[in-house]
C-alpha cells in the first residue's frame, strides 16, 4: 500500500493518493508519514483518493480495526473534513461503512464520493464542523 501526499497550497487541503493493495499493518506507517509531512497541520482538509486502490479482502472486522486506528489518531487530526474518493461500488460501500462506523469518533466530518469535482466542492466549502 503506497500513499503519495500532495499539499494543495492554493486550496489549502492535502490530497493523499492511495495505490496498491490494502494491508492493515501498513496503516500506522502511512499515518506517521502524513503527520510528519512538512505541510501537515491539524484541522486541514483531507482528500483520500482511492481511485487506483485495491481493497483486497477487507471485511467488517478489518473495517472495525481501521475505525479503531482512526479513533487513536483523531486528536492529531483535529477538526475539519475528510473526503474518501472511490471509483467502484465496492469501494464506495466500504467507504460508507467506515463513515457509519466512525460517526461518533473524532471531530471530523467524513463524506464518500465517486466524483472528484463534487468531492472538492464539499471539501472546500466552509461549514461549521460539529
C-alpha positions as CSV (number, residue, x, y, z in Angstrom):
1,X,0.0,0.0,0.0
2,X,1.5,3.3,-1.1
3,X,0.5,6.8,-0.4
4,X,1.5,9.9,-2.3
5,X,0.9,13.1,-0.3
6,X,0.3,16.3,-2.2
7,X,-0.4,19.6,-0.4
8,X,-2.7,21.8,-2.5
9,X,-1.5,25.1,-1.2
10,X,-3.8,27.4,-3.1
11,X,-6.9,25.5,-2.0
12,X,-5.4,24.6,1.4
13,X,-6.0,20.8,1.6
14,X,-4.0,17.7,1.4
15,X,-4.6,15.0,-1.3
16,X,-3.5,11.5,-0.4
17,X,-3.4,9.3,-3.4
18,X,-3.6,5.7,-2.4
19,X,-2.3,2.8,-4.6
20,X,-1.7,-0.8,-4.3
21,X,-3.5,-3.4,-2.2
22,X,-4.8,-2.6,1.3
23,X,-2.7,-4.0,4.1
24,X,-3.8,-3.1,7.6
25,X,-0.3,-3.4,9.0
26,X,0.9,-0.6,6.7
27,X,-1.7,1.9,8.0
28,X,0.3,3.1,11.1
29,X,3.3,3.9,9.0
30,X,1.2,5.7,6.4
31,X,-0.4,7.8,9.2
32,X,3.1,8.6,10.6
33,X,4.1,9.7,7.1
34,X,1.1,12.0,6.9
35,X,1.7,13.6,10.3
36,X,5.4,14.1,9.7
37,X,4.8,15.7,6.2
38,X,6.1,19.3,6.0
39,X,2.6,20.5,5.1
40,X,0.7,18.8,7.8
41,X,-1.3,20.9,10.2
42,X,-4.2,20.0,12.4
43,X,-7.7,20.7,11.0
44,X,-6.6,20.8,7.3
45,X,-9.0,19.2,4.8
46,X,-8.0,15.7,3.6
47,X,-8.9,14.0,0.4
48,X,-8.1,10.4,0.2
49,X,-8.1,9.3,-3.4
50,X,-8.8,5.6,-3.6
51,X,-9.5,5.5,-7.4
52,X,-6.4,3.4,-8.0
53,X,-6.7,1.2,-5.0
54,X,-7.4,-2.5,-4.4
55,X,-9.3,-3.1,-1.2
56,X,-8.4,-6.8,-1.4
57,X,-10.3,-8.8,1.2
58,X,-11.5,-6.1,3.6
59,X,-14.4,-7.3,5.7
60,X,-16.3,-5.9,8.7
61,X,-13.6,-7.0,11.2
62,X,-10.9,-5.1,9.2
63,X,-13.2,-2.1,8.9
64,X,-13.6,-2.0,12.6
65,X,-9.8,-2.2,13.1
66,X,-9.4,0.8,10.7
67,X,-12.0,2.7,12.8
68,X,-10.1,1.8,16.0
69,X,-7.0,3.2,14.4
70,X,-8.9,6.3,13.4
71,X,-10.0,6.7,17.0
72,X,-6.4,6.5,18.1
73,X,-5.3,9.4,15.8
74,X,-8.4,11.5,16.0
75,X,-6.8,14.1,18.4
76,X,-3.9,14.5,16.0
77,X,-6.3,15.1,13.1
78,X,-8.3,17.8,14.8
79,X,-11.5,19.1,13.2
80,X,-12.1,19.5,9.5
81,X,-13.3,17.4,6.7
82,X,-12.3,14.1,5.2
83,X,-13.2,13.0,1.7
84,X,-13.0,9.4,0.6
85,X,-12.9,9.3,-3.2
86,X,-13.9,5.9,-4.6
87,X,-14.2,4.6,-8.2
88,X,-16.1,1.4,-7.6
89,X,-19.3,0.2,-6.0
90,X,-17.2,-1.9,-3.6
91,X,-15.0,1.0,-2.6
92,X,-18.0,3.3,-2.2
93,X,-19.7,0.7,0.0
94,X,-16.6,0.2,2.2
95,X,-16.2,4.0,2.4
96,X,-19.8,4.4,3.6
97,X,-19.2,1.5,6.1
98,X,-16.2,3.4,7.5
99,X,-18.2,6.6,7.6
100,X,-21.0,5.0,9.6
101,X,-18.7,3.1,12.0
102,X,-16.7,6.2,12.7
103,X,-19.7,8.7,13.1
104,X,-19.2,9.2,16.8
105,X,-15.4,9.2,16.6
106,X,-13.2,12.3,16.5
107,X,-14.0,15.7,15.3
108,X,-14.0,15.4,11.5
109,X,-16.9,15.1,9.1
110,X,-16.4,12.3,6.6
111,X,-18.1,12.0,3.3
112,X,-17.7,9.5,0.5
113,X,-17.8,10.5,-3.2
114,X,-17.2,8.9,-6.6
115,X,-16.9,12.2,-8.4
116,X,-13.8,14.3,-7.6
117,X,-15.3,17.7,-8.6
118,X,-18.2,17.1,-6.2
119,X,-15.8,15.9,-3.5
120,X,-13.7,19.1,-3.8
121,X,-16.8,21.3,-3.8
122,X,-17.9,19.7,-0.5
123,X,-14.3,19.7,1.0
124,X,-13.6,23.3,0.2
125,X,-17.0,24.7,1.2
126,X,-16.6,26.4,4.6
127,X,-19.0,24.9,7.1
128,X,-19.1,24.6,10.9
129,X,-17.9,21.1,11.9
130,X,-19.6,19.6,15.0
